[in-house]
C-alpha cells in the first residue's frame, strides 16, 4: 500500500487488490483510443479485465446530440447508464484504462461533474496491474440495479463562449494537454478539418510530462514543478483543454492531486475551437 493512495483521486494496484472483494467497490475499464492507435477497447476488455470490472464506453455514455466527440452526457442519461451497470450511492469506484493513464481520468472527471467524489483512477492502469502480478479474468460481473443521486457541478466544465472570454481577459490559466508539436501548430491534428495551433494565451503541459515511464502519475511535488516550469500561474483559476476533452482530464486530476480545486475542463476542446474559423488561434511556443 502506498502513502499516496487516495480513494478520491488515485490508488495503486496493491490498494485495489486489497479492496477487490469489498461489497461496495465498483470497477470500470474506461479504455479509449485514438483511431491511429488501432486498438479495440471493448474487445480488449472481453479478452482480459480486472475481476469485477464493468466496461465504460466513453463514446456511448455521452451527449449523442452533439456533433462533437464524447461530450458530457445529460444527467438523466448518466444516471440511467450507472443504474444499468449497478453503480449507485455509497459505492467506491475505481476506473482504469489499457494505456496506463490516458482515458480513465476522463471518467474520473465525469463523475466529479455529476457530484460524485468517491472515485479514483488506478495508477498505471491495467498494464501496471498485470506487471505487478495481479490476476485478470474474462468473466463479466454480476450486475444489480442501483440508484445514484446526481448533482451536476457546472463549475467543473466550460463551453466555448466562456473559454473565449477567459482567453481575452487573461483571468484564467488555459492549460493545453496536447503534444508540443500540436500545440505549436507544427503537427497535423488527428481529426480532419481542424486548424493547427492553440488557444491564444494558453500554456502547454503535455499530459505525458505528468507521468512516469510506467504510466503512473508523478508525485504532487513533481506535478507542481511541471506546471510551474510550463509558466502556469497556479494562483489563477485553471481551464484544461486538449484535443477532445480526454487528456485534459489528466491535467484536472494532476491539479486536484496538488491541492488546486479551482479548475474546470473545456469539454469541446480543440475539436470545437479548431473547427471554427472565427475563433482566434496562435502558433509557435506559448
C-alpha positions in Angstrom: 0.0 0.0 0.0 1.3 3.4 -0.9 1.1 6.6 1.2 -0.1 8.3 -1.9 -3.3 6.2 -2.1 -6.4 8.4 -2.1 -9.8 6.9 -3.0 -10.9 10.3 -4.2 -8.1 10.8 -6.8 -5.6 8.0 -7.3 -4.9 4.5 -5.9 -2.2 1.9 -6.6 -2.6 -1.7 -7.7 -1.9 -3.0 -4.2 -4.7 -0.8 -2.7 -7.1 -2.2 -5.3 -6.0 -5.8 -4.8 -6.6 -5.4 -1.0 -10.1 -4.0 -1.6 -11.1 -6.2 -4.5 -13.7 -8.1 -2.6 -15.2 -5.1 -0.8 -19.0 -5.2 -1.4 -19.2 -1.5 -2.1 -16.4 -1.5 -4.7 -17.2 -0.9 -8.4 -14.5 -1.0 -11.1 -14.6 0.4 -14.6 -12.5 -0.2 -17.6 -12.7 3.1 -19.4 -10.2 2.4 -22.2 -10.5 4.6 -25.2 -8.0 5.1 -28.1 -7.4 7.5 -30.9 -8.0 5.9 -34.4 -4.3 5.8 -35.2 -3.7 3.6 -32.2 -5.7 0.8 -33.9 -6.9 -0.8 -30.7 -10.4 -2.0 -29.9 -11.1 -1.3 -26.2 -14.2 -3.4 -25.9 -12.5 -6.5 -27.4 -9.5 -6.0 -25.1 -11.9 -5.8 -22.1 -13.6 -9.1 -23.1 -10.2 -10.7 -23.5 -8.8 -9.6 -20.1 -10.0 -7.3 -17.3 -9.6 -6.9 -13.5 -12.1 -9.2 -11.7 -15.5 -7.5 -11.2 -14.9 -4.8 -13.8 -17.6 -3.2 -16.0 -16.8 -1.6 -19.3 -17.4 2.1 -19.5 -17.9 3.3 -23.2 -16.8 6.9 -23.3 -18.3 7.4 -26.7 -21.7 6.0 -25.9 -22.1 7.4 -22.4 -22.0 10.9 -23.9 -24.2 13.6 -25.4 -25.0 11.9 -28.7 -27.0 15.0 -29.8 -23.7 16.9 -30.1 -21.6 16.8 -33.2 -18.5 17.0 -31.0 -17.0 13.7 -29.8 -17.9 12.2 -26.4 -19.3 15.4 -24.8 -20.5 15.0 -21.2 -23.9 13.3 -21.2 -27.1 14.7 -19.8 -27.6 14.0 -16.2 -30.6 11.6 -16.9 -28.5 9.5 -19.3 -25.6 9.3 -16.9 -27.9 8.2 -14.1 -29.6 5.6 -16.3 -26.3 4.1 -17.5 -25.0 3.9 -14.0 -28.2 2.2 -12.8 -27.9 -0.4 -15.6 -24.3 -1.1 -14.6 -25.2 -1.4 -10.9 -23.3 1.7 -9.7 -25.0 3.8 -7.2 -24.8 5.8 -4.0 -22.3 4.6 -1.4 -20.1 2.8 -3.9 -16.4 3.4 -4.2 -15.5 3.5 -7.8 -12.1 2.8 -9.3 -11.5 3.4 -13.0 -8.6 2.3 -15.2 -7.6 2.1 -18.9 -5.3 -0.1 -21.0 -2.7 2.6 -21.7 -1.6 3.2 -18.0 -3.2 6.6 -17.5 -4.9 8.0 -20.6 -8.7 7.9 -20.8 -9.5 6.8 -17.2 -9.1 10.4 -15.9 -11.9 11.5 -18.2 -14.4 9.2 -16.3 -13.0 10.4 -13.0 -13.7 14.0 -14.1 -17.2 13.0 -15.4 -18.1 11.5 -12.0 -16.9 14.7 -10.4 -19.0 16.7 -12.8 -22.0 14.6 -11.7 -21.3 15.4 -8.0 -19.7 12.0 -7.2 -16.4 12.1 -5.3 -15.9 8.5 -4.3 -13.9 7.7 -7.4 -10.2 7.1 -8.0 -8.1 6.4 -11.1 -6.0 3.2 -10.9 -2.4 4.5 -11.1 -0.7 2.8 -14.0 -3.9 1.2 -15.2 -4.2 -2.4 -16.5 -0.5 -2.6 -17.6 0.7 -1.9 -14.0 -1.9 -4.3 -12.6 -0.6 -7.1 -14.8 3.1 -6.1 -14.3 2.6 -6.3 -10.5 1.4 -9.9 -10.8 -2.3 -9.4 -10.2 -4.8 -11.6 -12.0 -7.3 -10.8 -14.8 -10.4 -12.6 -16.0 -12.8 -12.9 -18.9 -15.8 -13.3 -16.7 -18.3 -10.4 -16.7 -19.5 -9.2 -13.4 -23.0 -9.9 -11.9 -24.9 -6.6 -12.0 -27.9 -5.5 -10.0 -29.6 -2.1 -10.4 -28.6 0.6 -8.0 -29.8 4.2 -7.7 -27.4 7.1 -7.9 -28.1 10.6 -6.7 -26.6 13.2 -9.1 -26.0 16.9 -8.5 -24.2 18.3 -11.5 -21.4 20.7 -10.8 -21.4 23.3 -13.6 -18.2 24.9 -12.2 -16.2 21.9 -13.5 -17.0 22.4 -17.2 -16.6 25.3 -19.6 -18.1 26.0 -23.0 -16.5 27.8 -26.0 -18.0 31.2 -25.1 -16.6 31.0 -21.5 -13.2 29.9 -22.8 -13.1 32.7 -25.4 -13.9 35.2 -22.7 -11.2 33.8 -20.4 -8.6 33.9 -23.3 -9.5 37.5 -24.0 -9.4 38.7 -20.4 -6.4 36.6 -19.3 -8.1 36.0 -15.9 -7.7 32.2 -16.1 -4.8 29.9 -17.0 -5.8 27.8 -20.0 -3.7 24.7 -20.0 -3.4 22.5 -23.1 -2.6 18.8 -22.7 -1.7 18.1 -26.3 1.8 17.4 -27.6 4.1 20.3 -28.1 4.1 19.8 -31.9 0.3 20.0 -32.0 0.2 22.9 -29.6 2.7 24.9 -31.7 0.9 24.0 -34.9 3.8 22.0 -36.3 1.9 18.7 -36.5 -1.4 17.9 -38.1 -4.4 17.2 -35.9 -5.7 13.6 -35.8 -9.2 14.8 -36.8 -9.9 16.1 -40.3 -10.9 19.7 -40.8 -9.1 21.0 -37.7 -6.9 24.1 -37.9 -3.4 23.9 -36.4 -2.3 25.8 -33.3 -3.6 26.7 -29.9 -5.9 29.0 -28.0 -4.2 32.4 -27.6 -2.6 32.8 -24.2 -2.8 29.1 -23.3 0.1 27.2 -21.8 1.3 23.8 -22.9 1.6 21.0 -20.4 1.8 17.8 -22.4 -0.1 15.1 -20.3 2.8 12.7 -20.7 5.0 15.1 -18.8 2.9 14.4 -15.7 3.5 10.7 -15.9 6.3 8.3 -15.1 7.7 5.8 -17.7 5.4 3.1 -16.3 2.2 5.2 -16.8 1.8 6.1 -13.2 1.4 9.7 -12.2 4.3 11.7 -10.7 4.1 12.7 -7.1 2.5 16.0 -6.2 5.7 17.9 -5.7 6.9 16.9 -9.2 3.5 17.7 -10.7 3.6 21.2 -9.3 7.1 21.7 -10.8 5.9 20.6 -14.2 3.1 23.2 -14.2 5.4 25.9 -12.9 8.1 25.1 -15.5 5.4 25.5 -18.2 4.8 29.0 -17.0 1.4 28.2 -15.4 0.4 30.7 -12.7 -1.2 28.4 -10.1 -2.8 31.4 -8.3 -5.2 31.8 -11.2 -8.2 29.5 -11.8 -7.4 27.0 -14.5 -9.2 25.7 -17.6 -7.8 22.5 -19.0 -8.1 21.6 -22.7 -6.7 19.1 -25.2 -8.0 17.5 -28.5 -11.4 16.3 -27.4 -11.6 16.6 -23.6 -9.9 13.3 -22.7 -6.3 14.1 -21.8 -7.4 17.5 -20.4 -8.9 15.4 -17.6 -5.4 14.1 -16.7 -4.4 17.7 -16.1 -7.5 18.1 -14.0 -6.5 15.1 -11.9 -3.0 16.4 -11.5 -4.3 19.8 -10.4 -6.5 18.0 -7.8 -3.5 16.0 -6.6 -1.6 19.2 -5.9 -4.5 20.6 -3.9 -5.7 23.0 -6.6 -9.5 22.9 -6.8 -10.4 25.9 -8.8 -10.2 24.2 -12.2 -12.6 23.4 -15.0 -12.4 21.4 -18.2 -13.2 22.8 -21.7 -15.3 19.9 -23.0 -15.3 20.9 -26.7 -11.5 21.4 -26.6 -9.7 21.7 -29.9 -12.3 19.6 -31.7 -14.5 22.6 -31.3 -12.1 25.5 -31.2 -10.1 24.3 -34.2 -13.2 23.9 -36.3 -14.5 27.5 -36.2 -12.6 30.0 -38.5 -13.9 33.0 -36.5 -12.1 31.9 -33.3 -8.5 33.2 -33.0 -5.6 30.8 -32.9 -1.9 31.2 -32.1 1.1 29.1 -33.3 4.6 28.6 -32.0 5.6 28.4 -28.4 3.4 30.0 -25.7 
